[in-house]
């Protein structure tokens, strides 16, 4: 089962054998299991929420999911009620859930108001970009599913692995690299991450420096701002189809072509849910990004 697609300069950095070994060492990788069993009653809204449900061995309870819930691959066979931030009450309630687990930020707010007022159990799962935030997500989901002991065990494992991955990354990063996360280049306009985002957090956890710190959140930035950021590496989600951008196209963009990243043709592409989900696999994302930036040292 392939769960990683990370490239630098167009070449695969990690072979399937290395990845399999990493997943085995980390110990909490989601294994293939039944989803959508005969007693399924849970609608999961949010990719990390779905991952946690499966990691708690409760995948058989999944009734449906949102579009961002793409891992493990088995969940993609479940009914899809739409994008987590553009839900319709009709679509959500049409699958007949007994329990809705929704990540913080699901919406729009007016749709959530209708859903909350329906005769369905509803729990909001808090967001956050730290090991403790992931543990809090796991605890809320474990309580809602009535498996608190499993949740405590998983949370403890995730926090330990996050600390270990971050420590290894810090040891590698003797000369921290400046990383600019680019969310989108549609229409020739660069949407980049500032501070206070999942991208900002994972860059720092992996031993890098976020090259863009002048604003919070994701915003469009101009040529001058990109030049000032002077990234050594461009980090992107590994899009396909209409949202994809080839390396030649990326490095030819006026805003990027004079940066150190363009000179070295240094771009990293990672699965978006792995990179930004802040769920059970985030320690893997930190490890993968750190190794991609600095190699296998330390």
KAWO-V534841 format. One record per residue. N is the residue number from 1. PHI is phi as a letter, one per 20 degrees, with the letter a starting at -180 (none if undefined). PSI is psi in whole degrees, 0 to 359 (none if undefined). Layout:
n=N phi=PHI psi=PSI
n=N phi=PHI psi=PSI
This chain:
n=1 phi=none psi=120
n=2 phi=e psi=123
n=3 phi=c psi=1
n=4 phi=c psi=136
n=5 phi=c psi=91
n=6 phi=c psi=125
n=7 phi=c psi=148
n=8 phi=c psi=128
n=9 phi=l psi=31
n=10 phi=n psi=1
n=11 phi=d psi=143
n=12 phi=f psi=134
n=13 phi=e psi=334
n=14 phi=c psi=127
n=15 phi=f psi=165
n=16 phi=f psi=328
n=17 phi=f psi=318
n=18 phi=f psi=316
n=19 phi=f psi=316
n=20 phi=f psi=320
n=21 phi=f psi=318
n=22 phi=f psi=314
n=23 phi=f psi=321
n=24 phi=f psi=318
n=25 phi=f psi=318
n=26 phi=f psi=334
n=27 phi=n psi=345
n=28 phi=c psi=18
n=29 phi=g psi=142
n=30 phi=f psi=124
n=31 phi=e psi=159
n=32 phi=f psi=135
n=33 phi=b psi=169
n=34 phi=f psi=136
n=35 phi=c psi=153
n=36 phi=m psi=50
n=37 phi=f psi=179
n=38 phi=f psi=336
n=39 phi=d psi=19
n=40 phi=f psi=134
n=41 phi=b psi=0
n=42 phi=d psi=128
n=43 phi=d psi=122
n=44 phi=d psi=128
n=45 phi=d psi=97
n=46 phi=p psi=130
n=47 phi=g psi=316
n=48 phi=f psi=329
n=49 phi=f psi=314
n=50 phi=f psi=317
n=51 phi=g psi=318
n=52 phi=f psi=318
n=53 phi=g psi=315
n=54 phi=f psi=320
n=55 phi=f psi=336
n=56 phi=e psi=10
n=57 phi=m psi=35
n=58 phi=d psi=19
n=59 phi=g psi=332
n=60 phi=f psi=344
n=61 phi=e psi=353
n=62 phi=f psi=125
n=63 phi=e psi=321
n=64 phi=a psi=173
n=65 phi=b psi=171
n=66 phi=e psi=174
n=67 phi=f psi=328
n=68 phi=f psi=349
n=69 phi=e psi=92
n=70 phi=d psi=359
n=71 phi=c psi=138
n=72 phi=f psi=164
n=73 phi=g psi=332
n=74 phi=g psi=331
n=75 phi=f psi=343
n=76 phi=f psi=348
n=77 phi=e psi=349
n=78 phi=f psi=157
n=79 phi=g psi=141
n=80 phi=d psi=120
n=81 phi=e psi=4
n=82 phi=o psi=179
n=83 phi=f psi=137
n=84 phi=f psi=335
n=85 phi=d psi=9
n=86 phi=b psi=51
n=87 phi=e psi=155
n=88 phi=d psi=138
n=89 phi=g psi=321
n=90 phi=f psi=314
n=91 phi=f psi=319
n=92 phi=f psi=313
n=93 phi=f psi=343
n=94 phi=f psi=337
n=95 phi=e psi=354
n=96 phi=m psi=49
n=97 phi=f psi=149
n=98 phi=e psi=337
n=99 phi=b psi=133
n=100 phi=d psi=124
n=101 phi=d psi=114
n=102 phi=c psi=131
n=103 phi=f psi=150
n=104 phi=g psi=134
n=105 phi=o psi=353
n=106 phi=f psi=151
n=107 phi=a psi=197
n=108 phi=f psi=166
n=109 phi=g psi=320
n=110 phi=f psi=326
n=111 phi=f psi=319
n=112 phi=f psi=324
n=113 phi=f psi=316
n=114 phi=f psi=316
n=115 phi=f psi=318
n=116 phi=f psi=328
n=117 phi=e psi=355
n=118 phi=f psi=165
n=119 phi=e psi=62
n=120 phi=c psi=135
n=121 phi=f psi=136
n=122 phi=c psi=133
n=123 phi=c psi=132
n=124 phi=e psi=132
n=125 phi=d psi=122
n=126 phi=f psi=149
n=127 phi=e psi=170
n=128 phi=q psi=161
n=129 phi=c psi=41
n=130 phi=c psi=169
n=131 phi=f psi=320
n=132 phi=f psi=323
n=133 phi=f psi=320
n=134 phi=f psi=317
n=135 phi=f psi=322
n=136 phi=f psi=320
n=137 phi=g psi=312
n=138 phi=f psi=318
n=139 phi=f psi=316
n=140 phi=f psi=315
n=141 phi=f psi=319
n=142 phi=f psi=319
n=143 phi=f psi=317
n=144 phi=f psi=328
n=145 phi=e psi=1
n=146 phi=m psi=38
n=147 phi=c psi=58
n=148 phi=f psi=327
n=149 phi=f psi=317
n=150 phi=f psi=320
n=151 phi=f psi=318
n=152 phi=f psi=319
n=153 phi=f psi=314
n=154 phi=f psi=316
n=155 phi=f psi=318
n=156 phi=f psi=318
n=157 phi=f psi=315
n=158 phi=f psi=315
n=159 phi=f psi=320
n=160 phi=f psi=317
n=161 phi=f psi=325
n=162 phi=f psi=315
n=163 phi=f psi=317
n=164 phi=f psi=317
n=165 phi=f psi=318
n=166 phi=f psi=320
n=167 phi=f psi=317
n=168 phi=f psi=320
n=169 phi=f psi=317
n=170 phi=f psi=323
n=171 phi=f psi=328
n=172 phi=f psi=327
n=173 phi=e psi=64
n=174 phi=f psi=332
n=175 phi=c psi=87
n=176 phi=g psi=136
n=177 phi=e psi=145
n=178 phi=e psi=121
n=179 phi=d psi=131
n=180 phi=d psi=119
n=181 phi=e psi=123
n=182 phi=d psi=114
n=183 phi=f psi=322
n=184 phi=b psi=150
n=185 phi=c psi=21
n=186 phi=f psi=138
n=187 phi=m psi=17
n=188 phi=m psi=8
n=189 phi=d psi=133
n=190 phi=e psi=121
n=191 phi=d psi=114
n=192 phi=d psi=164
n=193 phi=e psi=130
n=194 phi=e psi=218
n=195 phi=e psi=169
n=196 phi=m psi=24
n=197 phi=c psi=167
n=198 phi=f psi=323
n=199 phi=f psi=314
n=200 phi=g psi=315
n=201 phi=f psi=315
n=202 phi=f psi=327
n=203 phi=g psi=313
n=204 phi=f psi=320
n=205 phi=f psi=328
n=206 phi=e psi=4
n=207 phi=n psi=9
n=208 phi=e psi=176
n=209 phi=d psi=126
n=210 phi=f psi=120
n=211 phi=f psi=346
n=212 phi=c psi=111
n=213 phi=c psi=10
n=214 phi=e psi=350
n=215 phi=b psi=168
n=216 phi=d psi=150
n=217 phi=n psi=199
n=218 phi=d psi=126
n=219 phi=b psi=158
n=220 phi=f psi=138
n=221 phi=c psi=151
n=222 phi=e psi=179
n=223 phi=g psi=317
n=224 phi=f psi=319
n=225 phi=f psi=321
n=226 phi=f psi=319
n=227 phi=f psi=319
n=228 phi=f psi=323
n=229 phi=f psi=326
n=230 phi=l psi=58
n=231 phi=f psi=143
n=232 phi=e psi=333
n=233 phi=b psi=139
n=234 phi=e psi=129
n=235 phi=d psi=131
n=236 phi=c psi=161
n=237 phi=f psi=149
n=238 phi=e psi=77
n=239 phi=f psi=159
n=240 phi=c psi=165
n=241 phi=m psi=221
n=242 phi=f psi=337
n=243 phi=e psi=358
n=244 phi=f psi=151
n=245 phi=c psi=126
n=246 phi=f psi=157
n=247 phi=g psi=315
n=248 phi=f psi=319
n=249 phi=f psi=319
n=250 phi=f psi=310
n=251 phi=f psi=348
n=252 phi=e psi=350
n=253 phi=f psi=133
n=254 phi=g psi=323
n=255 phi=f psi=334
n=256 phi=d psi=335
n=257 phi=f psi=342
n=258 phi=d psi=7
n=259 phi=e psi=159
n=260 phi=g psi=326
n=261 phi=f psi=319
n=262 phi=f psi=320
n=263 phi=g psi=321
n=264 phi=e psi=358
n=265 phi=l psi=54
n=266 phi=d psi=104
n=267 phi=c psi=137
n=268 phi=d psi=137
n=269 phi=c psi=127
n=270 phi=c psi=154
n=271 phi=g psi=129
n=272 phi=f psi=319
n=273 phi=f psi=321
n=274 phi=f psi=314
n=275 phi=f psi=316
n=276 phi=d psi=357
n=277 phi=f psi=330
n=278 phi=l psi=62
n=279 phi=c psi=207
n=280 phi=f psi=339
n=281 phi=e psi=10
n=282 phi=f psi=326
n=283 phi=g psi=324
n=284 phi=f psi=318
n=285 phi=f psi=317
n=286 phi=f psi=314
n=287 phi=f psi=313
n=288 phi=f psi=314
n=289 phi=f psi=318
n=290 phi=f psi=315
n=291 phi=f psi=323
n=292 phi=f psi=324
n=293 phi=f psi=320
n=294 phi=c psi=358
n=295 phi=n psi=192
n=296 phi=e psi=4
n=297 phi=f psi=156
n=298 phi=m psi=none
